[in-house]
């Protein structure tokens, strides 16, 4: 680590000790996640390119994807960095779920501070059939239940139908009258945005499709993408 990077990290460590309003100088107001964690966690978020990933996630998207983002107040990102999971041991969705449970604090730090974990393999009953939601959370900011479906492969359109069933069951049987409609997040190893757009176009339930990586993201690549996005935005004004 060079001297300039070391100085930057030390400065950041001091920065997170000041009132959270000061952080708005360096982060958009929406980035509430990084305003309530300690210095070490904040540095890890920045090293993972959290700021760049958040900003890129809130760029222009295909219509159905943009609609889903707006319905969830742009709180979910297109990609998540889960490098803290034990990648060699993840050979199935069950392994994926187990690894997240073993690293739950880091997972919540990555997806956002307002999430409260309810349980894994949450059972919902529809007719004479039992269905199990991989991970169920409650989001205080959205005042709703959030169901996570975990996939170790590429996104498939049929995942949307299954998530719609989960969300409808939650809204009918679990959601309180004072709470908002449940939200779904399908977390896949990869996705084709055009396929996601088609799959979401007729979906009535607010559902996000995000991809994840188990390896550190090249932050310089994210910075270049963000710079290109900003330049395109400025040219269109």
Secondary structure, DSSP 8 states (H G I E B T S, - for coil): --HHHHHHHHHHHHHTTS-GGGGGGTS-TT-GGGGSS-HHHHHHHHHTTHHHHHHHHTS---HHHHHHHHHTTT-S-SEEE-TTS-GGG--SHHHHHHHHHHTHHHHHHHH-TTEEEEEEEEEEEETTEEEEEEEEEEETTTTEEEEEEE-SSB--THHHHHHHHHHHHHHHHT--TTS---EEEEEESB--HHHHHHHHTT--S-EEEEEEESS---HHHHHHHHHHHHHHHHHH-
